[in-house]
Amino acid sequence: MNIPHTPGPWTAAVYTGKYDQPLVTAYSGGHICRVTSQDDRVHEANARLIAAAPDLLVAAQKIIATWEGGDLAAAVRDLSVAVAKAGGL
């Protein structure tokens, strides 16, 4: 069974309130997940990585699709942007 994921873009932000933990949300406004950890830096980094998942998937699919004759340089640039988003750079 292939169930589609919530379309991106996703964002990670720390919302103050009951939990003060990062939430990953979709562009459509829905919550993807709440991220927890014993270390604030770790759960914020995890939230960024999760939020970058749709971009990383698209970039990886583009690399695969263009590997044999397309503009691989453009695909690698897109991947570089997605990886930077995941790493919070």
Backbone bond lengths (Angstrom), bond angles and torsions (degrees), N, CA, C in turn:
res aa  C-N    CA-C-N  psi(-1)  N-CA   C-N-CA  omega(-1)  CA-C   N-CA-C  phi
1 M - - - 1.444 - - 1.529 108.18 -
2 N 1.324 116.48 129.65 1.456 121.74 179.61 1.532 108.89 -111.61
3 I 1.320 116.52 103.73 1.462 121.78 -179.71 1.519 108.12 -99.21
4 P 1.344 118.72 124.15 1.461 120.06 -178.17 1.528 111.72 -69.93
5 H 1.324 115.15 145.96 1.467 119.75 177.40 1.526 109.96 -83.02
6 T 1.308 116.27 167.57 1.460 121.78 175.85 1.525 108.11 -64.72
7 P 1.325 118.25 127.27 1.461 119.30 -177.84 1.527 112.20 -63.63
8 G 1.324 115.51 149.31 1.466 121.68 176.55 1.512 110.26 -81.45
9 P 1.288 118.61 -178.95 1.458 123.86 2.73 1.521 111.61 -77.74
10 W 1.339 114.37 153.43 1.449 122.16 173.97 1.528 107.70 -108.87
11 T 1.309 117.21 151.98 1.459 121.20 177.35 1.523 109.66 -130.88
12 A 1.319 115.22 154.28 1.461 121.42 176.64 1.513 108.13 -117.93
13 A 1.303 116.54 132.09 1.464 121.27 177.78 1.516 108.80 -152.00
14 V 1.322 115.97 149.46 1.461 120.98 176.00 1.520 107.37 -89.98
15 Y 1.309 115.75 120.11 1.454 121.52 178.13 1.520 108.32 -103.08
16 T 1.301 115.90 127.20 1.463 118.37 178.16 1.524 108.68 -80.82
17 G 1.262 114.91 148.50 1.458 120.14 -178.62 1.506 109.77 154.91
18 K 1.302 115.23 -138.17 1.459 120.94 -174.41 1.526 112.32 -60.21
19 Y 1.338 118.38 -40.03 1.458 120.70 -173.74 1.531 114.47 -111.69
20 D 1.328 119.36 -23.21 1.465 123.00 -176.00 1.526 111.74 50.61
21 Q 1.313 116.26 45.90 1.455 121.58 179.89 1.518 109.30 -124.87
22 P 1.338 116.27 156.37 1.461 118.41 179.18 1.524 111.76 -64.47
23 L 1.301 114.23 141.41 1.456 122.04 170.77 1.517 107.32 -116.68
24 V 1.308 116.41 140.43 1.450 121.62 172.28 1.518 106.00 -102.30
25 T 1.335 116.08 124.20 1.456 120.38 -177.56 1.523 110.36 -122.99
26 A 1.320 115.16 156.27 1.456 121.70 177.80 1.516 109.87 -93.86
27 Y 1.325 116.16 157.87 1.455 122.12 178.30 1.525 110.86 -55.09
28 S 1.327 115.90 -32.30 1.464 121.07 -179.52 1.527 112.35 -72.19
29 G 1.336 116.52 -7.13 1.461 120.32 177.16 1.510 115.22 101.71
30 G 1.331 117.62 -8.92 1.451 119.88 -179.45 1.523 112.16 -80.69
31 H 1.313 115.72 152.61 1.462 120.59 176.76 1.518 109.30 -83.40
32 I 1.322 116.07 134.04 1.463 121.60 175.13 1.524 108.88 -89.06
33 C 1.336 116.77 -50.44 1.456 119.89 179.35 1.524 111.13 -166.23
34 R 1.316 115.31 163.06 1.465 123.14 169.76 1.516 105.24 -108.87
35 V 1.324 117.11 133.44 1.461 121.89 -174.37 1.526 109.48 -107.08
36 T 1.328 116.26 131.25 1.461 120.22 -179.41 1.522 110.52 -125.93
37 S 1.316 114.40 153.89 1.463 122.27 176.62 1.519 107.44 -168.92
38 Q 1.308 116.82 165.41 1.457 121.09 176.25 1.526 111.19 -75.87
39 D 1.314 117.90 -17.55 1.460 123.23 -175.15 1.527 108.93 -120.67
40 D 1.339 117.35 121.96 1.463 120.96 -178.66 1.520 112.22 -55.25
41 R 1.338 116.87 -39.78 1.470 119.70 -178.48 1.520 110.89 -64.20
42 V 1.324 116.71 -36.92 1.459 120.85 -178.82 1.522 110.31 -70.09
43 H 1.326 118.30 -46.52 1.469 116.74 -177.52 1.521 111.38 -70.82
44 E 1.323 119.12 -28.60 1.469 119.80 175.02 1.526 110.65 -70.02
45 A 1.335 117.71 -39.99 1.469 120.96 176.90 1.528 110.49 -65.02
46 N 1.325 116.92 -40.83 1.467 120.35 177.84 1.526 111.17 -63.76
47 A 1.317 116.51 -39.70 1.466 120.20 178.34 1.527 110.72 -62.98
48 R 1.340 117.21 -42.25 1.477 120.12 177.73 1.527 110.76 -61.75
49 L 1.327 116.34 -42.46 1.464 120.31 179.85 1.525 111.02 -63.37
50 I 1.317 117.13 -45.47 1.465 120.72 178.70 1.530 110.25 -62.94
51 A 1.335 117.36 -43.52 1.465 120.79 -179.06 1.521 111.94 -63.10
52 A 1.328 117.41 -27.79 1.466 121.25 -179.71 1.528 112.86 -81.76
53 A 1.324 118.11 -8.17 1.463 121.42 -174.59 1.533 113.94 -53.14
54 P 1.339 120.72 -47.27 1.464 118.45 179.40 1.531 112.60 -62.27
55 D 1.338 117.52 -38.63 1.465 120.88 178.66 1.529 110.59 -66.98
56 L 1.328 116.68 -40.98 1.456 120.16 178.57 1.526 111.16 -64.38
57 L 1.330 116.61 -39.62 1.463 120.33 178.06 1.521 111.09 -63.12
58 V 1.314 117.15 -47.32 1.470 120.85 179.97 1.525 110.47 -61.61
59 A 1.338 116.92 -44.22 1.465 120.33 -179.61 1.524 111.07 -63.85
60 A 1.337 117.22 -42.11 1.463 120.47 178.50 1.528 110.89 -64.58
61 Q 1.328 117.41 -41.11 1.466 120.60 177.98 1.527 110.78 -63.28
62 K 1.338 116.89 -37.61 1.466 120.63 179.00 1.530 110.56 -67.15
63 I 1.323 117.57 -41.04 1.468 121.02 176.97 1.527 109.83 -59.44
64 I 1.327 115.99 -48.02 1.463 120.46 -179.45 1.527 110.52 -60.83
65 A 1.333 117.25 -45.31 1.463 121.40 -176.80 1.520 112.52 -67.21
66 T 1.329 118.74 -29.79 1.464 120.62 -175.40 1.526 113.26 -103.03
67 W 1.318 117.27 1.04 1.453 121.44 -175.50 1.527 112.50 -54.89
68 E 1.318 118.03 -39.18 1.459 120.57 -172.71 1.518 115.05 -99.01
69 G 1.298 119.80 26.54 1.458 116.79 175.26 1.505 114.99 151.13
70 G 1.304 117.78 -2.01 1.456 119.19 177.62 1.510 110.80 -90.05
71 D 1.301 116.01 -165.93 1.461 122.34 179.12 1.520 108.40 -85.86
72 L 1.315 115.84 84.28 1.450 120.83 -177.10 1.524 111.40 -63.90
73 A 1.323 117.98 -31.21 1.469 120.68 179.78 1.523 110.81 -61.45
74 A 1.321 117.82 -42.42 1.467 121.10 178.90 1.525 110.19 -65.50
75 A 1.320 116.89 -39.24 1.459 120.54 178.84 1.527 110.85 -65.08
76 V 1.315 116.91 -38.86 1.469 120.72 178.88 1.525 110.27 -68.19
77 R 1.328 118.14 -36.44 1.475 120.41 175.93 1.530 110.20 -61.63
78 D 1.313 118.19 -43.24 1.468 121.67 177.39 1.531 110.80 -62.21
79 L 1.324 116.06 -40.83 1.463 120.12 177.89 1.522 110.77 -64.06
80 S 1.314 116.96 -40.00 1.459 121.62 179.09 1.532 111.31 -60.72
81 V 1.338 116.49 -41.37 1.466 121.23 177.60 1.523 110.16 -64.01
82 A 1.322 117.11 -44.22 1.467 120.85 -178.78 1.535 110.91 -65.48
83 V 1.326 117.25 -40.46 1.465 120.52 178.74 1.521 110.16 -65.81
84 A 1.326 117.52 -40.15 1.468 120.37 177.19 1.523 110.64 -61.40
85 K 1.336 117.06 -40.25 1.459 120.64 177.72 1.524 110.61 -62.84
86 A 1.308 116.84 -41.19 1.470 121.20 -179.70 1.520 111.20 -65.50
87 G 1.323 116.40 -34.64 1.449 120.45 -178.20 1.497 114.52 -89.61
88 G 1.317 115.81 -5.67 1.462 120.12 179.54 1.513 113.15 72.31
89 L 1.316 116.53 25.81 1.456 120.79 -179.52 1.505 112.34 -84.36
